[in-house]
Amino acid sequence: MSRDWLLYLDDLIASAEKIGRLTLGLDLDALRSNEAVFDAVLFNLQVIGEAIKQLPAEQLAHLPEEHRRGPARLRDLIAHHYFLVEPSLIFDAATHHVPALLKDALSLRRRVESGG
């Protein structure tokens, strides 16, 4: 049973929004010292990376290049090379890259809803 790609897009959006809520007002030291928040951010970054991998190529083409491969590479790093994960990398992804990806993913979702 294959899953509709829009569900993956919705998962991506939901995880990006969660990361935004989890990191709101946090700096790197606060993220580093709060294990529960750090782990929740890691999990949601993995969801985003996996969801990106499931989007069809014709839909990925609507996203900027850095949003096509970056999240998937980060997901692979977290899943397979977790011992190399640096909190500063996670903080940068969560506070800079994820908000930009969220904006683009919401734009893609609106485009699909409008039939464009």
C-alpha positions in Angstrom: 0.0 0.0 0.0 1.6 3.3 -1.1 0.9 6.5 0.8 -0.1 9.6 -1.0 2.7 12.1 -1.3 0.6 14.9 0.1 0.5 13.1 3.4 4.3 13.2 3.4 4.2 16.9 2.7 1.7 17.4 5.5 4.1 15.4 7.8 6.9 17.7 6.8 4.9 20.8 7.5 3.7 19.5 10.9 7.2 18.5 12.0 8.6 21.9 10.8 5.9 23.7 12.8 6.7 21.5 15.9 10.4 22.4 15.6 9.4 26.0 15.5 7.4 25.7 18.7 10.1 23.6 20.5 12.9 26.0 19.7 11.0 29.3 20.2 13.1 31.6 22.4 15.9 29.0 22.8 19.6 29.6 22.2 22.2 26.9 21.5 23.0 26.4 25.2 19.4 26.0 26.1 18.9 23.5 23.3 22.0 21.6 24.3 21.0 21.4 28.0 17.4 20.3 27.5 17.6 16.6 26.5 13.9 16.2 25.8 13.7 19.2 23.5 16.9 18.2 21.7 15.6 14.7 21.2 12.3 15.9 20.0 14.0 18.3 17.5 16.1 15.4 16.2 13.1 13.2 15.7 11.2 15.9 13.8 14.3 16.5 11.6 14.3 12.8 10.8 10.6 13.0 9.8 11.3 16.0 7.6 14.2 14.2 5.9 12.2 11.1 5.3 9.2 13.0 4.0 11.4 14.9 1.5 12.6 11.6 0.2 9.0 10.5 -0.5 8.0 13.6 -2.5 7.8 13.0 -6.3 10.5 14.6 -8.4 8.0 16.9 -10.2 7.0 18.3 -6.8 10.5 18.6 -5.4 11.3 20.7 -8.4 9.2 23.5 -6.8 11.5 23.6 -3.8 14.9 25.4 -3.8 17.9 23.1 -4.3 19.0 23.3 -0.7 15.7 22.0 0.5 15.8 19.0 -1.9 18.8 17.2 -0.5 19.8 18.9 2.7 17.0 17.5 4.9 17.5 14.0 3.6 21.3 14.2 4.2 20.7 15.4 7.7 18.2 12.6 8.3 20.8 10.1 7.2 23.4 11.7 9.5 21.1 11.5 12.5 20.0 7.9 11.7 23.2 6.4 10.6 26.0 8.5 12.1 24.3 9.8 15.2 27.7 10.0 16.9 28.8 12.8 14.6 25.7 15.0 15.3 26.8 18.3 16.8 24.3 20.4 18.7 25.4 23.5 16.8 24.4 21.8 13.5 21.0 20.8 14.9 20.4 24.3 16.2 21.4 25.9 12.9 19.1 23.5 11.0 16.2 24.0 13.4 16.4 27.8 13.6 17.5 28.8 10.1 16.9 26.0 7.6 13.6 24.6 8.9 11.7 27.9 8.9 12.8 28.6 5.3 11.8 25.0 4.3 8.4 25.4 6.1 7.7 28.6 4.1 8.5 26.8 0.8 6.5 23.6 1.8 3.5 25.7 2.7 3.8 27.4 -0.6 3.9 24.1 -2.4 0.8 22.9 -0.4 -1.1 26.0 -1.4 -0.1 25.5 -5.1 -1.4 22.0 -5.0 -4.6 23.0 -3.3 -5.2 25.7 -5.9 -4.6 23.2 -8.7 -1.5 24.9 -9.9 
